Every structure is written in C-alpha cells, then in structure tokens.
Amino acid sequence: MNITGLRSSADDQENSLLDRVFKLKQHNTTVKTELVAGFTTFITMCYVVFVIPSMLSDAGMDKGALFTATCLVAGLSSIAIGLYANWPVGLAPGMGLNAFFAYAVVLGMGYSWEQAMGAVFWGGIGFMLLSLLKVREWIINSIPKGLRAGITAGIGLFLALIGLKNAGIVVTSPGTIITLGDITQFSPLMACVSLVLILGLAFRGIKASVLIAIAAVSLIALVAGEVSFTGVSSMPPSIMPVVGQLDIMGALKPDMIGVLVAFLFVNLFDTTGTLIAVGDKAGLADDKGNMHNLNRAMVTDGTASWVGALLGTPTVTSYVESASGVAAGGRTGLTAVTIGILFLLCMFLSPLAGMVPAYATAGALIYVAILMAGSLAQIDWSDLTEAGPVLITAIMMPLSFSIANGIALGFIAYPVIKVLAGRAKDVSISVWVLAAMFALKFAVFGV
C-alpha cells in the first residue's frame, strides 16, 4: 500500500474543499498563507481578551465571565464573517465602544450595566437592519475616492499612535500633550526591534515577517525575564454571570434613546471606516471601487453585536488590526475562520496567550500604519478641494482618537470646501446627505 500516495490524495481533497469554500485560487492565495495571516491578526488583536474584561469589570461585571464571553463572541463572529462573507476580517467587542459603555453610560450616566447592554442589543438590531436594507453599502460606495484614501491613511495613523503609545515610544506630557518617551527602556526598545525586523523581512518578500517579529520579541522578553511562563492551559471561567442578563425593555425608556442611538452611530461609522481600509488593502474592491460581498460583511457584524449582547459583551465591531493579517497575505474568509478558532482556543490557553507583551505587537501596528498611509499617494495634492478634506480626515482620527470623528469632519469639510471653490457640481447628493447627518450628530450628541 502506498501510504505517501494516500496522504497526498487526502491533502489534495482538503485543499480542493477549502478552495471551493473560500475561492483561494481566485484570490491568488494558499492555505498556508491564509493560516499565517489569521494567526498574525489574532496575535495583534488578542489583547482584547485581557483589556476588555478589565475595563468592563469597572462597571460591575464579572471579570472571569467576561474573559470567556469575549473569547467566545470574538471566535464565533470571526468564523461567521469568514464563512458567510469570505472576508479576512477579525471581529471582537470594540475597544472604544466598550470604554463608552463602561465609563460614560454606566459610571458617568448612572445606568446599570444590564440597561446599557440592552441599549447595545437594540443598537445591534438597528445596525443589522441598516445592513439588510443596504443603507450601509450605499454609504460606503458613495464615498469619493479621495476621502476613501484619507480614511485608509487616517486609520493607519490612528494605529501608529496606538502602537507608539502601547510601546512607550510616545507618552503624555502636560506641556506638549505628547512627547518622546525614554526609548532606551526595554519596552520601547523592543518595539523598535519588532518594527525593523518586520520591515527588513517584508522587503525580502517574507509574508510571515509580522509573525516572526512578534514571536522573536516575545522570546527575547521571556529570556530577559520581562514576561513569565505561567503555564499553557486552564479551564475557562463560567459565562453565566453575564449571559442573558441584559435589560432589553429597560433600554427602551425615553431617557435611554440617546444612548441607544449613540451606540448605533458610533459603531456604524467606526466599522465603515475599518471595512473600507481592510477591504481596499485586501483587494476586495472592483474597478469602480465597490467591495465584493460587502453587504454580507455588514450583516454579519451587525448581527454579531446583538448576539454578543445576549452573551454578555458590548458592541462587536470589525478590527483594524485585521490589516496586519492582510499585510501577511490574507485575502479570504479562511483568515477570519483561523482567527475565530484561535479565539475559541484562547479560552483554554489564556496563560500562553498572555505571554505576548504589548510592545511585541506595537511594531506590527506601526508597520501596518506605514502600508495604509501609502494610500495618500493616490491624492492629487495640487487640487486643494481634494487634498484639504483628505488631510482633515486623516489627521483628525489620531488627534481626536476617534475613527468616527475623523470620517465625520472629512465629510463635512468636503462639500463646504467644494462649494466655496465654485465646484459644487463635484458633490453628489449622497455626500450632501451624509455631511448633513454628521453635522446633525455633532449638534445633537456632541463629540
């Protein structure tokens, strides 16, 4: 019996099945590349399973249950977008929205976390309906190419700021807002090592450059005693203290309407920006700029938000860190399915996952920022009516620490500048409508 032949035949059948499901050949990718991309994205975003439980526990929720719920929701929603939309995007409870949930709605406004979770549920339902009606698809496809490039670059700059801050390369300063940190310290130094490793390996065409650099820096940290080996596996805590505890009817009280709408709008614009950026980098747009299977991706992350609320986590969103997996070669839903499976395994491997320090992933975030900032090369900088709104969009994302605010300000500036320049005919009706919506959002809800 030819054992080698049987093994080769089984491998061919497996690859054929994956190709049919994810259209690997059509997207010019391989199983190995997609697996590496999924692992790369997972490593850059797995910090959420530690940060989010800590954040939400301040609002009175059970920290152990939140860890399990975060892993479970991130895992299932990432698998769903991979299988249904064939997008290489990781989904998880959003960092900004979770901060809004814990510190603004619960601790600031005094609502119970159960009521706030009910608002997340209704916001997710509204989000899903907008997706099913293709309103969100209309919003994305109506964005001018210049603004789209600005959004991509702005998210890159936002990622760079997060990476620099996490590594301690930039720190807060009373006099200058931010300043250079002590880059001779271990954390910022290792972030720099991570970045130069990635850039050097990537220039040589090594697609796993991000993964190799993260692993190398984590190993250095272990040898240097900066991180400790605390084991490989542990049983996940019970999810019962948070699952199904949301107050669905309490969230419909008149004084909660503003909170509900805020969850809907912030998630709408944050996710829109992320999908544009990652979709463009993954080559999912056609010649006209329309994204393949965009509506399916929207429906998935809208559905994930209200399902996540039932399981005990605030609003789920698409993660900009997915761009790191795209940079590693991810092009299909197999990347997302890989991310999801790793999140599910993370419930049992939390001690091992926790060994990856923030500065090990900081280099990856800055590397992705470099790639995304390259979209600014598409802009005609001699045309100030295009360059102005683009720069406003790009620069205000990191300066306001909000993707949504950057998009809003860019959309408001675009038609105003065009009109003042005597080029009102360049502005479509859809852009006018969106600009008015953003202006109304600022007027009613503030920033």
VENVENWO-V71684 format. One record per backbone hydrogen bond with DSSP energy under -0.5 kcal/mol. CO is the residue of the C=O (numbers start at 1). NH is the residue of the N-H. If there is no record, write none. Layout:
BEGIN
<<CO & NH> <CO & NH>>
END
This chain:
BEGIN
<<1 & 3> <2 & 6> <3 & 7> <4 & 8> <5 & 9> <6 & 10> <7 & 11> <8 & 12> <9 & 13> <10 & 14> <11 & 15> <12 & 16> <13 & 17> <14 & 18> <15 & 19> <16 & 20> <17 & 21> <18 & 22> <19 & 23> <23 & 27> <24 & 29> <25 & 28> <30 & 34> <31 & 35> <32 & 36> <33 & 37> <34 & 38> <35 & 39> <36 & 40> <37 & 41> <38 & 42> <39 & 43> <40 & 44> <41 & 45> <42 & 46> <45 & 48> <46 & 49> <47 & 50> <47 & 51> <48 & 52> <50 & 54> <51 & 55> <52 & 56> <53 & 57> <54 & 58> <55 & 58> <56 & 59> <56 & 61> <57 & 60> <62 & 66> <63 & 67> <64 & 68> <65 & 69> <66 & 70> <67 & 71> <68 & 72> <69 & 73> <70 & 74> <71 & 75> <72 & 76> <73 & 77> <74 & 78> <75 & 79> <76 & 80> <77 & 81> <78 & 82> <79 & 83> <80 & 84> <81 & 85> <81 & 86> <81 & 87> <82 & 86> <87 & 89> <90 & 319> <92 & 317> <94 & 98> <95 & 99> <96 & 100> <97 & 101> <98 & 102> <99 & 103> <99 & 104> <100 & 104> <100 & 105> <101 & 106> <102 & 107> <104 & 109> <105 & 111> <106 & 110> <112 & 116> <113 & 117> <114 & 118> <114 & 247> <115 & 119> <116 & 120> <117 & 121> <118 & 122> <119 & 123> <120 & 124> <121 & 125> <122 & 126> <123 & 127> <124 & 128> <125 & 129> <126 & 130> <127 & 131> <128 & 132> <129 & 133> <130 & 135> <130 & 136> <131 & 134> <134 & 138> <135 & 139> <136 & 140> <137 & 141> <138 & 142> <140 & 143> <144 & 148> <145 & 149> <146 & 150> <147 & 151> <148 & 152> <149 & 153> <150 & 154> <151 & 155> <152 & 156> <153 & 157> <154 & 158> <155 & 159> <156 & 160> <157 & 161> <158 & 162> <159 & 163> <160 & 164> <161 & 165> <162 & 166> <163 & 167> <164 & 168> <164 & 169> <164 & 170> <165 & 168> <169 & 181> <171 & 179> <173 & 177> <176 & 178> <177 & 173> <179 & 171> <181 & 183> <182 & 185> <185 & 189> <186 & 190> <187 & 191> <188 & 192> <189 & 193> <190 & 194> <191 & 195> <192 & 196> <193 & 197> <194 & 198> <195 & 199> <196 & 200> <197 & 201> <198 & 202> <199 & 203> <200 & 204> <201 & 206> <202 & 205> <205 & 207> <206 & 209> <208 & 212> <209 & 213> <210 & 214> <211 & 215> <212 & 216> <213 & 217> <214 & 218> <215 & 219> <216 & 220> <217 & 221> <218 & 222> <219 & 223> <220 & 224> <221 & 226> <221 & 227> <222 & 225> <228 & 230> <232 & 352> <239 & 242> <239 & 243> <242 & 245> <246 & 248> <247 & 251> <249 & 252> <250 & 253> <253 & 256> <253 & 257> <254 & 257> <256 & 260> <257 & 261> <258 & 262> <259 & 263> <260 & 264> <261 & 265> <262 & 266> <263 & 267> <264 & 268> <265 & 269> <266 & 270> <267 & 271> <268 & 272> <269 & 273> <270 & 274> <271 & 275> <272 & 276> <273 & 277> <274 & 278> <275 & 279> <276 & 280> <277 & 281> <278 & 282> <279 & 284> <280 & 283> <284 & 292> <286 & 289> <290 & 286> <291 & 294> <293 & 297> <294 & 298> <295 & 299> <296 & 300> <297 & 301> <298 & 302> <299 & 303> <300 & 304> <301 & 305> <302 & 306> <303 & 307> <304 & 308> <305 & 309> <306 & 310> <307 & 311> <308 & 312> <308 & 313> <310 & 244> <315 & 94> <317 & 92> <319 & 322> <320 & 323> <321 & 324> <321 & 325> <322 & 326> <323 & 327> <324 & 328> <325 & 330> <326 & 329> <332 & 335> <332 & 336> <333 & 337> <334 & 338> <335 & 339> <336 & 340> <337 & 341> <338 & 342> <339 & 343> <340 & 344> <341 & 345> <342 & 346> <343 & 347> <344 & 347> <345 & 348> <345 & 349> <348 & 234> <349 & 352> <349 & 353> <350 & 354> <352 & 355> <353 & 356> <355 & 357> <357 & 360> <357 & 361> <358 & 361> <358 & 362> <359 & 363> <361 & 365> <362 & 366> <363 & 367> <364 & 368> <365 & 369> <366 & 370> <367 & 371> <368 & 372> <369 & 373> <370 & 374> <371 & 374> <372 & 375> <373 & 376> <374 & 377> <375 & 378> <376 & 379> <379 & 381> <380 & 383> <382 & 384> <383 & 386> <383 & 387> <384 & 388> <386 & 390> <387 & 391> <388 & 392> <389 & 393> <390 & 394> <391 & 395> <392 & 396> <393 & 397> <394 & 398> <395 & 399> <396 & 400> <397 & 401> <397 & 402> <402 & 406> <403 & 407> <404 & 408> <405 & 409> <406 & 410> <407 & 411> <408 & 412> <409 & 413> <410 & 414> <411 & 415> <412 & 416> <413 & 417> <414 & 418> <415 & 419> <416 & 420> <417 & 421> <418 & 423> <419 & 422> <423 & 426> <424 & 427> <426 & 428> <428 & 432> <429 & 433> <430 & 434> <431 & 435> <432 & 436> <433 & 437> <434 & 438> <435 & 439> <436 & 440> <437 & 441> <438 & 442> <439 & 443> <440 & 444> <441 & 445> <441 & 446> <442 & 446>>
END
